[in-house]
Amino acid sequence: MSVSRPNEVSRLGVLFVCENNARRSLIAEALMRDQCASWVRGFSAGIRAADHADLRAMSTLGLAGLDNTGLWPKAWDGFCRPHQPIIDVVVMLDFNSDLSLPREFPGTPEYRTWTGPRIKGFPMESHSHVWEEIKWLRPKVNALIDDLSAMREISLSRQPLAAE
């Protein structure tokens, strides 16, 4: 993972990928943005992007106090084009995405896989199911931010001073 870059030392890009980018990866993106860490940007994409975001996910994000503005399904390969944000970490949110995602991103992003439990007891089409996904993803996103923060501090401490 390239933690520092010229002219953009303090800005890391994290891409959350799931099968269709209609629910789980959008939730992870919203949770990342909610942390208000100015040095990291969260994005989401799907292996095969859905036509629209899951409406229950969008309304549940709003009920949870998470901003869903600008969240829509996007294809992963859009992040491989010129003039797109550089992705430093790619997080696959299920085993199928890990197997299906080509490793074609510019640079040398770090790849991580979070395989979550199949949430039982709630229909997939319910708000309760979305709440359970938020509860599963929130500590993972928080831990990722903590991990990236520590890596960033190490990277910044190794950079030469202007006088050197």
C-alpha positions in Angstrom: 0.0 0.0 0.0 1.3 3.4 -0.9 0.6 5.5 2.2 2.2 8.7 1.0 2.2 10.5 -2.4 3.5 13.8 -3.7 1.1 16.7 -3.2 -1.4 14.4 -1.5 0.5 13.0 1.5 -2.5 13.0 3.8 -5.3 11.7 1.6 -5.9 7.9 1.5 -8.5 6.2 -0.7 -10.5 3.2 0.5 -12.8 1.3 -1.9 -15.4 -1.0 -0.5 -16.5 -3.7 -3.0 -19.4 -6.1 -2.9 -21.4 -8.0 -5.4 -23.7 -5.3 -6.7 -23.0 -2.1 -4.7 -26.6 -1.8 -3.7 -26.4 -2.2 0.0 -23.4 -3.5 2.0 -20.6 -1.5 0.3 -22.8 1.6 0.3 -23.3 1.2 4.1 -19.5 0.9 4.5 -18.9 4.0 2.5 -21.5 5.9 4.5 -19.8 4.7 7.8 -16.4 5.7 6.5 -17.6 9.2 5.6 -19.4 9.5 9.0 -16.0 9.3 10.7 -15.1 12.8 9.3 -11.4 11.8 8.9 -10.1 14.5 6.6 -7.2 12.3 5.6 -9.2 9.4 4.2 -11.8 9.1 1.5 -14.3 6.2 1.3 -15.7 4.9 -2.0 -17.8 1.9 -2.9 -18.4 -0.2 -6.0 -19.8 -3.5 -7.1 -18.5 -6.4 -9.3 -21.7 -6.0 -11.3 -23.3 -2.7 -10.2 -27.0 -2.7 -9.6 -29.4 -0.3 -11.4 -30.2 1.5 -8.1 -29.4 1.5 -4.4 -31.5 -0.6 -2.0 -34.2 1.8 -0.8 -34.4 0.2 2.6 -30.7 0.6 3.0 -30.9 4.3 2.1 -33.8 5.0 4.4 -32.1 3.0 7.3 -28.9 4.9 6.9 -30.9 8.1 7.3 -32.7 6.8 10.4 -29.2 5.9 11.8 -28.1 9.5 11.3 -25.7 8.5 8.4 -25.7 10.7 5.3 -26.7 8.9 2.2 -26.2 11.8 -0.1 -24.3 10.8 -3.3 -24.5 7.1 -2.6 -25.4 5.1 -5.7 -24.2 1.8 -7.3 -21.0 2.1 -9.3 -18.9 -0.5 -11.1 -15.4 -1.3 -9.7 -13.6 -0.6 -13.0 -14.6 3.0 -12.9 -11.9 3.4 -10.3 -9.2 2.1 -12.7 -9.6 4.9 -15.2 -7.3 7.9 -15.5 -8.0 10.9 -13.3 -9.9 8.8 -10.8 -9.0 9.0 -7.1 -6.1 6.7 -6.2 -7.2 3.7 -4.2 -4.8 2.6 -1.4 -7.0 -0.1 0.2 -9.6 -2.3 -1.4 -11.9 -4.0 1.0 -14.0 -6.9 -0.4 -17.1 -7.4 1.7 -17.8 -11.0 0.8 -16.0 -14.0 -0.4 -17.6 -13.9 -3.9 -16.2 -10.4 -4.4 -12.8 -11.5 -3.3 -12.8 -14.3 -5.9 -14.4 -12.2 -8.7 -12.5 -8.8 -8.4 -9.7 -8.4 -10.9 -6.6 -6.9 -9.3 -6.2 -4.1 -11.9 -6.2 -0.9 -9.8 -3.4 1.6 -10.5 -0.6 1.6 -7.9 -0.2 -1.0 -5.3 -3.4 -1.0 -3.2 -3.7 -3.3 -0.2 -6.5 -5.9 -0.5 -8.5 -7.0 2.5 -11.5 -9.3 2.7 -14.2 -9.0 5.3 -16.5 -12.0 5.2 -19.5 -11.3 7.4 -22.0 -13.7 8.9 -25.1 -14.4 7.0 -27.6 -12.4 9.0 -30.3 -14.7 10.1 -33.7 -14.1 11.6 -34.6 -11.1 9.4 -35.8 -11.1 5.9 -33.2 -9.7 3.4 -35.8 -7.1 2.4 -36.3 -5.7 6.0 -34.9 -2.6 7.7 -33.9 -4.9 10.6 -31.5 -6.7 8.2 -29.9 -3.4 7.2 -29.5 -2.4 10.9 -27.7 -5.7 11.5 -25.4 -4.9 8.6 -24.7 -1.5 10.0 -23.9 -3.1 13.4 -21.6 -5.6 11.8 -19.8 -3.0 9.6 -19.4 -0.1 12.1 -16.6 -1.7 14.3 -14.8 -3.0 11.2 -14.8 0.5 9.6 -13.7 2.1 12.9 -10.8 -0.5 13.2 -9.8 0.1 9.6 -9.6 3.9 10.3 -7.5 3.2 13.4 -5.2 0.9 11.5 -4.8 3.4 8.6 -4.2 6.2 11.1 -1.4 4.3 12.7 0.2 3.5 9.3 -0.2 7.1 8.3 1.6 8.3 11.4 4.5 5.9 10.8 4.7 7.1 7.1 4.6 10.7 8.0 7.3 10.3 10.7 9.6 8.7 8.1 9.3 11.6 5.6 12.4 13.9 5.5 12.0 17.4 6.8 12.2 20.3 4.3 15.6 21.3 5.7 17.0 17.8 5.1 
